Amino acid sequence: MTTTNEKRQEYRALFKNNVKKRLLVDKIVHIIIFAFVIIAIIPLGSILVEVFKNGITAISYEFLTATPGSIGSGEGGIGPAIQGTLIIIGLASLIGVPIGVMSGIFLSEYGDNRLARNVRFFNDVFMEFPSIVLGIFAFLVIVLILGHFSVWAGAFALALIMFPIVARTTEESLKMVPVTYREAGTALGLKKWVITFRIVISAAKGGMITGILLAVSRIGGETAPLIMTILGSSQFFSSMDVPMDALPLRIWRLSLLPYESSQLQGWGAALVLIFVIIGINLAVRYYFGNGNGMIRKLIKQGGLVKK
């Protein structure tokens, strides 16, 4: 009996020591993770602080709405660049998002074949291409053929950057949807395309939107493809077949000038670009809201069993 009690006490002591060690290790790991998060945030935070500190003094109504003034005068603004950025992002999204989403759906839901493997391979390779290469490609196939720079060429170049990102994130988001969702749709007698578009996509909508926003953020700051395609302009948008300005182009041009006023305007344009990208992200997330809301709505209305 005494031996049994001693063993119990020994086991309890070992258990307490083991728990203390695990709690200590857990705290150490949490501290290490938190430290690395801080290390990752510091560069981003310092960039944002620097841009805000240098760019906020340039912000004014005239700066946001006027056309650029003469070089080195410090007059004028970036109105055409803001307008051009919104136009080029919108057009590139209209081209790149549908292609990327449909490619991702194909790779996830119908991708167990040689064609899908080849598409996935080339999509991954395409995603790693330098943006300047895609800009040169758009220059060769559109600008040289048409004989002039155009908004279409810029949108095409940015769409080439955009759709591989959207395709990859769409594929991964759809793969994360539990297979039971698909099995439930099959049990209801639904066709595969109905299950995919009404159930699976609705469940994966949050991840897909995140991927689209990542792609928008990526193309929003691209400069090299725009140099090769839309060239830049000091006037507001007038036609799809003429050069157009954009914030990355305006920032690049202002940064090359040796005048202090131009440098200040460049910082201001960079700050505006950050706010534009953040604004697009917030607006899209607010509009679409909860990614799973459509499932509950369809079930409530009986929409899943109508077809």
TAQUI-V591907 format. One record per pair of residues at least 4 apart in sequence whose ideal C-beta (glycine too) atoms are under 6 Angstrom apart, sorted by the first residue. I is the first residue (numbers start at 1). J is the second residue. D is the distance in Angstrom with one decimal. If there is no record, write none. Layout:
<<I	J	D> <I	J	D>>
This chain:
<<41	45	5.4> <49	53	6.0> <51	55	5.4> <51	270	5.2> <51	271	5.3> <52	56	5.6> <54	267	3.9> <55	267	3.8> <55	268	4.4> <55	270	5.8> <55	271	3.3> <58	63	5.8> <58	264	5.0> <58	265	5.5> <58	268	2.9> <59	63	5.9> <59	268	5.6> <62	66	4.8> <62	77	5.4> <63	77	4.1> <65	79	4.6> <66	76	5.0> <66	77	3.7> <66	79	5.5> <67	76	5.8> <67	80	5.8> <67	234	5.6> <68	76	4.5> <68	234	4.8> <69	73	4.8> <69	75	3.3> <69	76	2.9> <72	259	3.9> <74	261	3.1> <78	82	5.9> <78	250	5.4> <78	269	5.1> <80	84	5.9> <80	235	6.0> <80	236	4.9> <80	245	4.3> <81	245	4.5> <81	246	5.8> <81	247	4.7> <81	250	4.0> <83	236	5.9> <83	237	5.6> <84	88	5.9> <84	244	4.5> <84	245	4.5> <84	246	4.3> <85	246	4.8> <85	247	4.5> <87	237	5.9> <88	154	5.3> <88	155	5.9> <88	246	5.6> <89	220	5.9> <91	155	3.7> <92	96	5.5> <92	155	4.7> <92	158	3.7> <92	159	4.7> <92	162	5.7> <92	219	5.7> <93	97	5.0> <95	159	3.8> <96	100	5.7> <96	159	3.7> <96	162	3.4> <96	163	4.2> <97	101	6.0> <97	166	5.7> <97	212	5.8> <99	163	4.6> <100	163	3.8> <100	166	2.7> <100	167	4.3> <101	170	5.3> <103	167	4.0> <104	167	4.5> <104	170	2.6> <104	171	4.2> <105	109	5.7> <106	110	5.2> <107	111	4.2> <107	116	5.5> <107	120	5.6> <107	171	4.5> <108	171	4.6> <108	174	3.8> <108	175	5.5> <109	196	5.2> <111	116	3.5> <119	123	6.0> <122	126	5.9> <123	164	5.0> <123	167	5.4> <126	164	4.6> <127	164	3.8> <129	133	5.1> <129	134	5.7> <131	161	5.8> <131	222	5.3> <131	224	5.2> <131	225	5.3> <132	224	4.1> <134	157	5.5> <134	160	4.6> <134	161	5.9> <134	225	5.8> <135	157	5.1> <135	224	5.2> <135	225	3.3> <135	228	3.8> <136	228	5.9> <138	142	5.4> <138	153	5.2> <138	156	5.1> <138	157	3.7> <138	229	5.2> <139	143	4.5> <139	228	4.3> <140	144	5.6> <142	153	4.1> <142	156	5.9> <143	149	5.8> <143	153	5.1> <149	230	5.7> <149	231	4.2> <149	243	4.6> <150	241	4.9> <151	240	4.7> <151	244	5.2> <152	240	5.7> <153	229	3.8> <154	226	5.5> <154	229	4.1> <154	230	3.9> <157	225	3.8> <157	229	5.0> <158	219	4.3> <161	219	5.4> <162	215	4.4> <162	219	5.4> <163	167	5.9> <165	215	4.2> <166	170	5.9> <166	211	5.5> <166	212	5.7> <166	215	5.1> <169	211	2.4> <170	208	5.2> <173	204	4.1> <173	207	3.1> <173	208	5.0> <174	200	5.8> <174	204	4.9> <177	181	5.5> <177	200	5.1> <177	203	4.6> <177	204	5.2> <181	199	5.4> <181	203	5.9> <182	195	5.6> <185	190	4.4> <185	195	3.6> <185	199	5.2> <188	305	5.8> <190	194	4.4> <190	195	5.1> <194	198	5.4> <194	307	5.5> <195	199	5.2> <196	200	5.0> <197	201	5.5> <202	294	4.0> <202	295	4.9> <204	208	5.6> <205	291	3.9> <206	291	3.0> <209	288	5.6> <213	281	5.1> <216	220	6.0> <216	280	5.9> <217	277	5.3> <220	277	4.8> <221	248	5.7> <223	248	4.1> <223	252	5.1> <225	229	5.9> <226	230	5.2> <226	246	5.5> <226	249	5.2> <230	243	5.6> <230	244	4.8> <231	243	4.2> <232	245	5.3> <232	249	4.6> <233	243	4.6> <233	244	5.5> <233	245	4.8> <237	244	5.6> <245	250	5.9> <247	269	5.6> <247	273	4.3> <250	269	5.2> <251	266	5.4> <251	269	4.8> <251	270	5.4> <254	262	4.9> <254	265	5.3> <254	266	3.5> <255	266	4.9> <257	262	3.8> <275	279	5.9> <298	303	3.9> <298	304	5.2>>
